[in-house]
Amino acid sequence: MPKAIWILVIGMAINITGASFIWPLNTIYMSRELGQSLTVAGSVLTLNAMAGVTGNLIGGRLFDLIGGFRTIIAGLLIAMTAAFSLAALHSSLTAYIICLVFLGFGGGMMIPCMYALAGSVWPEGGRRPFNAMYVSQNVGVALGSALGGLLASFRFDFVFLGNGMLYVVFLVLAVVYIRQLQGGGQAASTSNVFEQAEKLEHKRRFRALALLCAGFLICWIAYAQWASTIAAYTQDLGIALPYYSLLWTINGAMIIFCQPLIRFFIQRWVHSLKAQIYTGLFIFMGAFFLLSQTDVYTGFVAAMIILTIGEMFVWPAVPTIAHQLAPEGKAGFYQGIVNSIATGGRLIGPLFGGLMADLFGMQVLFLVITALFIIPFVMTAVFDKGVPHIRFTRDNA
């Protein structure tokens, strides 16, 4: 990969590592240190995620208006200020909530900018820059969860301080390296010269993105069950918490170490991004159907392995298509939509899964989700009908 992509990969890993200090420990901190209920802790995480959705959309739009570097710096300063404020004021519930909201907002601003920058600095890379960003996010989650737990074992405020220090490292990286990367800042200069035909074309492209994201949302609603209903279900079955955590270790290790196998499979047999999504959806269906038929730990391990293979096909393909769909000056906005859809799925998923499990049971939930994957199949088939002149290839070269 070009040096610029490696810089963005490192930056994304640092950003997500810092954010992952907080996510796994929020409920523990709020219940043990602040004396709040699990409902309050969950509501605060929801506010954090909603702020992330808002940050995704605003950050993507700002990428198009003022450029990637300025938007990343703005998001960094917001997140860094919130992290250090959290380290100083974490004993106050009100300050804790406010800081967590701004952490979500600042972090959310940066992610679509980095995806859009990756596509703009290596346009001939096709899916590869987006796959690299996807892998770096998972590396950040794994590192952040492990380091956050280690710091919390000494003192909880070390978690918040460590989060802020990582943002300082990212700020230095951005000022030294990312400012040299060109991307974004085009929308303001072109928005007043669109012809009527161009406006119609932009509407077609946006409609195509909306259809694709409708299917993407279903995928994330299904995926979110692993961190919510399936987590509770494994406890009901008597599976110890460390064994449940091991499922996510398997997930992260596969995403990092199985990339050569996935790349070989795609290069040999999968010749378009649509085919890549179809393959991943079929694998997703297999994972949830298996869950409906098992109640033993080995079944959950097998389902997680199958699910992880599916996500390695689907997750990088959608931002790649969004980049290819985006008109000039809209790359950041389109990446912001894709990232906000993913966050929205993580918000809706636990509520949907909880209601279905309470009303009908876990087996019915898994079978319903298996059937729901028909929707992304249909959306993937039809989303590009309005833009037949664009070929969604896995590589542009």
C-alpha positions as CSV (number, residue, x, y, z in Angstrom):
1,M,0.0,0.0,0.0
2,P,1.1,3.6,-0.5
3,K,2.7,5.4,2.5
4,A,-0.3,7.7,2.8
5,I,-2.6,4.7,3.4
6,W,-0.3,3.4,6.1
7,I,-0.5,6.7,7.8
8,L,-4.3,6.7,7.7
9,V,-4.3,3.1,8.9
10,I,-2.2,4.0,11.9
11,G,-4.3,7.1,12.6
12,M,-7.5,5.1,12.5
13,A,-6.1,2.4,14.8
14,I,-5.0,5.1,17.3
15,N,-8.4,6.8,17.1
16,I,-10.4,3.6,17.7
17,T,-8.0,2.3,20.4
18,G,-8.7,5.5,22.4
19,A,-12.5,5.2,21.8
20,S,-12.3,1.5,22.8
21,F,-10.9,2.4,26.2
22,I,-14.3,3.6,27.2
23,W,-17.0,1.4,25.5
24,P,-16.3,-1.9,27.4
25,L,-15.8,-0.2,30.8
26,N,-18.7,2.4,30.8
27,T,-21.3,0.1,32.4
28,I,-18.8,-1.2,35.0
29,Y,-17.7,2.4,35.9
30,M,-21.3,3.8,36.1
31,S,-22.6,1.0,38.2
32,R,-19.7,0.5,40.6
33,E,-18.2,4.1,40.8
34,L,-21.2,6.3,40.1
35,G,-23.9,4.0,41.6
36,Q,-26.1,4.2,38.5
37,S,-28.5,1.4,37.2
38,L,-27.8,-0.6,34.1
39,T,-30.6,1.3,32.4
40,V,-28.9,4.6,33.0
41,A,-25.5,3.2,31.8
42,G,-27.1,1.9,28.6
43,S,-28.8,5.2,28.0
44,V,-25.5,7.0,28.3
45,L,-24.0,4.7,25.7
46,T,-27.0,5.3,23.5
47,L,-26.4,9.1,23.8
48,N,-22.7,8.5,22.9
49,A,-23.7,6.5,19.8
50,M,-26.3,9.1,18.7
51,A,-23.6,11.8,19.1
52,G,-21.4,9.6,16.9
53,V,-24.1,9.4,14.2
54,T,-24.3,13.2,14.2
55,G,-20.6,13.5,14.1
56,N,-20.4,11.1,11.1
57,L,-22.8,13.2,9.1
58,I,-21.4,16.6,10.0
59,G,-17.8,15.3,9.7
60,G,-18.5,13.9,6.2
61,R,-20.1,17.1,5.1
62,L,-17.2,19.2,6.5
63,F,-14.8,17.0,4.6
64,D,-16.4,18.2,1.4
65,L,-16.5,21.8,2.5
66,I,-13.2,22.5,4.2
67,G,-11.1,19.4,3.6
68,G,-10.1,16.3,5.4
69,F,-7.2,17.7,7.5
70,R,-9.2,20.6,9.0
71,T,-12.2,18.3,9.8
72,I,-10.0,15.7,11.5
73,I,-8.2,18.4,13.5
74,A,-11.6,19.8,14.6
75,G,-12.8,16.3,15.6
76,L,-9.5,15.6,17.4
77,L,-9.7,18.8,19.5
78,I,-13.3,18.1,20.5
79,A,-12.5,14.5,21.5
80,M,-9.2,15.3,23.2
81,T,-10.8,18.1,25.2
82,A,-13.6,15.8,26.2
83,A,-11.2,13.0,27.2
84,F,-9.0,15.2,29.5
85,S,-12.1,16.8,30.9
86,L,-13.4,13.3,31.7
87,A,-10.2,12.5,33.5
88,A,-10.6,15.5,35.7
89,L,-14.4,15.5,36.2
90,H,-15.4,11.8,36.0
91,S,-16.8,11.7,39.5
92,S,-19.7,14.0,38.5
93,L,-22.5,12.1,36.7
94,T,-23.5,15.2,34.7
95,A,-19.9,16.0,33.6
96,Y,-19.4,12.3,32.7
97,I,-22.5,12.2,30.4
98,I,-21.6,15.5,28.7
99,C,-18.0,14.4,28.1
100,L,-19.0,11.1,26.8
101,V,-21.4,12.8,24.3
102,F,-18.6,15.1,23.0
103,L,-16.3,12.1,22.8
104,G,-18.7,10.3,20.6
105,F,-19.3,13.5,18.5
106,G,-15.6,14.3,18.0
107,G,-14.6,10.7,17.2
108,G,-17.6,10.4,14.8
109,M,-16.4,13.4,12.9
110,M,-13.0,11.8,12.1
111,I,-14.0,8.4,10.8
112,P,-15.8,9.3,7.5
113,C,-13.0,11.8,6.8
114,M,-10.4,9.1,7.1
115,Y,-12.4,6.7,4.8
116,A,-12.9,9.4,2.3
117,L,-9.2,10.4,2.4
118,A,-8.2,6.7,1.9
119,G,-10.3,6.6,-1.3
120,S,-9.0,9.9,-2.6
121,V,-5.3,9.3,-2.0
122,W,-5.4,5.8,-3.6
123,P,-8.2,5.8,-6.1
124,E,-6.7,3.0,-8.1
125,G,-6.7,0.8,-5.0
126,G,-10.4,-0.1,-5.4
127,R,-11.5,-2.0,-2.2
128,R,-8.0,-2.2,-0.8
129,P,-7.8,1.2,1.1
130,F,-11.3,0.6,2.6
131,N,-10.4,-3.0,3.6
132,A,-7.2,-1.6,5.3
133,M,-9.2,0.9,7.2
134,Y,-11.7,-1.8,8.3
135,V,-8.8,-4.0,9.6
136,S,-7.2,-1.1,11.4
137,Q,-10.5,-0.4,13.2
138,N,-10.6,-3.9,14.5
139,V,-7.0,-3.7,15.6
140,G,-8.0,-0.6,17.5
141,V,-10.9,-2.3,19.2
142,A,-8.8,-5.2,20.3
143,L,-5.9,-3.0,21.6
144,G,-8.3,-0.5,23.2
145,S,-10.3,-3.2,25.1
146,A,-7.1,-4.9,26.4
147,L,-5.2,-1.7,27.3
148,G,-8.3,-0.1,28.9
149,G,-8.8,-3.1,31.1
150,L,-5.2,-3.0,32.1
151,L,-5.3,0.7,33.0
152,A,-8.6,0.2,34.9
153,S,-6.9,-2.4,37.1
154,F,-4.7,0.3,38.5
155,R,-7.1,3.3,38.6
156,F,-10.2,4.1,36.6
157,D,-9.1,7.7,35.9
158,F,-6.0,6.3,34.1
159,V,-8.5,5.0,31.4
160,F,-9.7,8.5,30.7
161,L,-6.2,10.0,30.9
162,G,-4.9,7.3,28.5
163,N,-7.7,8.1,26.1
164,G,-6.7,11.7,26.0
165,M,-3.0,10.9,25.6
166,L,-3.8,8.7,22.6
167,Y,-5.6,11.6,21.0
168,V,-2.5,13.8,21.6
169,V,-0.5,11.1,19.7
170,F,-3.0,11.2,16.9
171,L,-2.9,15.0,16.8
172,V,0.9,14.9,16.3
173,L,0.5,12.3,13.5
174,A,-2.2,14.5,11.8
175,V,-0.2,17.7,12.0
176,V,3.0,16.1,10.7
177,Y,1.7,13.7,8.1
178,I,-2.1,13.9,7.4
179,R,-2.0,17.6,6.6
180,Q,0.1,16.7,3.5
181,L,-2.7,14.5,2.1
182,Q,-5.1,16.1,-0.3
183,G,-8.8,15.4,-0.1
184,G,-12.1,17.2,0.3
185,G,-12.8,20.9,0.3
186,Q,-14.4,20.8,-3.2
187,A,-18.1,21.1,-2.5
188,A,-18.2,24.8,-1.9
189,S,-16.5,25.7,-5.2
190,T,-18.7,23.5,-7.3
191,S,-22.1,23.6,-5.8
192,N,-23.2,26.8,-7.7
193,V,-22.3,25.5,-11.2
194,F,-24.3,22.2,-11.3
195,E,-26.3,21.8,-14.4
196,Q,-29.8,20.3,-14.4
197,A,-28.4,17.0,-15.7
198,E,-25.8,16.9,-13.0
199,K,-28.5,17.4,-10.3
200,L,-30.5,14.5,-11.7
201,E,-27.4,12.3,-11.8
202,H,-26.6,13.2,-8.2
203,K,-30.2,12.3,-7.2
204,R,-29.8,8.9,-8.9
205,R,-26.5,8.3,-7.1
206,F,-27.9,9.3,-3.7
207,R,-31.0,7.0,-4.3
208,A,-28.6,4.2,-5.1
209,L,-26.7,4.8,-1.9
210,A,-29.9,4.9,0.1
211,L,-31.0,1.5,-1.2
212,L,-27.7,0.0,-0.5
213,C,-27.6,1.4,3.0
214,A,-31.1,0.0,3.7
215,G,-29.7,-3.4,3.3
216,F,-26.5,-2.4,5.2
217,L,-28.7,-1.4,8.1
218,I,-30.3,-4.9,8.3
219,C,-26.8,-6.4,8.4
220,W,-25.8,-4.2,11.3
221,I,-29.0,-4.9,13.2
222,A,-28.3,-8.6,12.9
223,Y,-24.6,-8.2,13.8
224,A,-25.5,-6.1,16.9
225,Q,-27.2,-9.2,18.4
226,W,-23.8,-10.7,19.3
227,A,-23.1,-7.9,21.7
228,S,-26.6,-7.8,23.2
229,T,-29.1,-10.7,23.0
230,I,-26.5,-13.4,22.2
231,A,-24.3,-12.2,25.1
232,A,-27.3,-12.6,27.5
233,Y,-28.3,-15.9,25.9
234,T,-24.9,-17.4,26.5
235,Q,-25.1,-16.5,30.2
236,D,-28.6,-18.1,30.4
237,L,-27.1,-21.3,28.9
238,G,-24.4,-21.4,31.6
239,I,-21.5,-20.4,29.3
240,A,-18.9,-18.5,31.4
241,L,-18.2,-14.9,30.6
242,P,-14.5,-15.5,29.7
243,Y,-15.7,-18.1,27.1
244,Y,-18.1,-15.5,25.6
245,S,-15.2,-12.9,25.5
246,L,-13.2,-15.5,23.7
247,L,-15.7,-15.4,20.8
248,W,-14.7,-11.8,20.2
249,T,-11.0,-12.7,20.4
250,I,-11.6,-15.2,17.7
251,N,-13.4,-12.5,15.7
252,G,-10.5,-10.0,16.0
253,A,-7.8,-12.6,15.3
254,M,-9.5,-13.8,12.2
255,I,-10.0,-10.3,10.8
256,I,-6.3,-9.6,11.2
257,F,-4.7,-12.9,10.2
258,C,-7.2,-14.3,7.6
259,Q,-6.9,-11.3,5.2
260,P,-4.6,-13.2,2.8
261,L,-7.1,-16.0,2.5
262,I,-10.0,-13.7,1.9
263,R,-8.0,-11.7,-0.7
264,F,-7.1,-14.9,-2.5
265,F,-10.7,-16.0,-2.6
266,I,-11.9,-12.6,-3.9
267,Q,-9.3,-12.4,-6.5
268,R,-9.9,-15.9,-7.7
269,W,-13.7,-16.2,-7.6
270,V,-15.4,-12.9,-6.7
271,H,-15.2,-10.4,-9.6
272,S,-17.3,-7.5,-8.4
273,L,-18.3,-5.7,-5.3
274,K,-21.9,-6.8,-5.7
275,A,-20.8,-10.4,-5.8
276,Q,-18.7,-9.8,-2.7
277,I,-21.7,-8.6,-0.8
278,Y,-23.9,-11.5,-2.1
279,T,-21.2,-13.9,-0.8
280,G,-21.0,-12.2,2.6
281,L,-24.8,-12.2,3.0
282,F,-25.1,-15.9,2.2
283,I,-22.5,-16.6,4.8
284,F,-24.3,-14.3,7.4
285,M,-27.5,-16.3,6.8
286,G,-25.6,-19.5,7.5
287,A,-24.2,-18.1,10.8
288,F,-27.7,-17.2,12.1
289,F,-29.3,-20.3,10.9
290,L,-26.7,-22.3,12.8
291,L,-27.4,-20.2,15.9
292,S,-31.1,-21.2,15.7
293,Q,-30.1,-24.9,15.8
294,T,-27.5,-24.9,18.7
295,D,-27.3,-24.3,22.4
296,V,-23.8,-25.5,23.0
297,Y,-20.6,-23.5,23.1
298,T,-19.0,-25.2,20.1
299,G,-22.0,-24.1,18.1
300,F,-21.4,-20.5,19.1
301,V,-17.7,-20.8,18.2
302,A,-18.6,-22.2,14.7
303,A,-21.3,-19.4,14.2
304,M,-18.8,-16.7,15.1
305,I,-16.2,-18.1,12.7
306,I,-18.8,-18.1,9.9
307,L,-20.0,-14.6,10.8
308,T,-16.5,-13.2,10.8
309,I,-15.9,-14.6,7.3
310,G,-19.1,-13.0,6.2
311,E,-18.2,-9.6,7.6
312,M,-14.8,-9.6,5.9
313,F,-16.7,-9.7,2.6
314,V,-19.5,-7.2,3.4
315,W,-18.0,-4.5,5.6
316,P,-15.2,-3.2,3.3
317,A,-17.4,-3.5,0.2
318,V,-20.1,-0.9,1.2
319,P,-17.8,2.1,1.8
320,T,-16.0,1.1,-1.4
321,I,-19.2,1.3,-3.4
322,A,-20.1,4.6,-1.6
323,H,-16.8,6.1,-2.8
324,Q,-17.5,5.0,-6.3
325,L,-21.0,6.4,-6.2
326,A,-20.0,9.8,-4.7
327,P,-20.1,12.7,-7.1
328,E,-17.1,15.1,-7.0
329,G,-17.2,17.0,-3.8
330,K,-19.5,14.6,-2.0
331,A,-17.1,11.8,-1.0
332,G,-17.1,12.8,2.7
333,F,-20.9,13.1,2.9
334,Y,-21.4,9.7,1.4
335,Q,-18.9,8.1,3.8
336,G,-20.6,9.9,6.7
337,I,-23.9,8.3,5.7
338,V,-22.4,4.8,5.5
339,N,-20.8,5.2,9.0
340,S,-24.0,6.6,10.5
341,I,-26.0,3.7,9.2
342,A,-23.6,1.3,10.9
343,T,-23.9,3.2,14.1
344,G,-27.7,3.3,13.7
345,G,-27.8,-0.5,13.3
346,R,-25.8,-0.9,16.6
347,L,-28.5,1.3,18.2
348,I,-31.6,-0.4,16.8
349,G,-30.2,-3.9,17.0
350,P,-30.4,-4.5,20.8
351,L,-33.9,-3.0,21.0
352,F,-35.2,-5.1,18.1
353,G,-33.5,-8.3,19.4
354,G,-34.6,-7.8,23.0
355,L,-38.3,-7.3,22.0
356,M,-38.2,-10.4,19.7
357,A,-36.4,-12.6,22.2
358,D,-38.9,-11.5,25.0
359,L,-41.9,-12.1,22.9
360,F,-41.0,-15.2,20.8
361,G,-37.7,-16.6,22.1
362,M,-34.1,-16.7,20.8
363,Q,-34.7,-19.4,18.2
364,V,-37.4,-17.4,16.5
365,L,-35.2,-14.3,16.7
366,F,-32.4,-16.1,14.9
367,L,-34.7,-17.5,12.2
368,V,-36.3,-14.1,11.6
369,I,-32.9,-12.5,11.2
370,T,-32.0,-15.3,8.8
371,A,-35.1,-14.4,6.7
372,L,-34.4,-10.6,7.0
373,F,-31.2,-11.0,5.1
374,I,-33.4,-11.4,2.0
375,I,-33.9,-7.6,2.2
376,P,-30.1,-6.8,1.7
377,F,-30.0,-9.4,-1.1
378,V,-32.8,-7.5,-2.9
379,M,-31.3,-4.0,-2.2
380,T,-27.9,-5.1,-3.5
381,A,-29.6,-6.4,-6.6
382,V,-31.5,-3.2,-7.4
383,F,-29.5,-0.3,-5.9
384,D,-27.5,0.3,-9.1
385,K,-30.4,0.2,-11.6
386,G,-30.5,4.0,-11.7
387,V,-26.8,4.3,-12.4
388,P,-26.0,1.6,-15.0
389,H,-23.0,3.4,-16.3
390,I,-21.0,2.8,-13.1
391,R,-19.3,-0.6,-12.8
392,F,-18.8,-1.5,-9.1
393,T,-15.6,-3.4,-9.5
394,R,-13.5,-4.6,-6.5
395,D,-10.4,-2.9,-8.0
396,N,-10.3,0.1,-10.3
397,A,-6.9,-0.9,-11.7
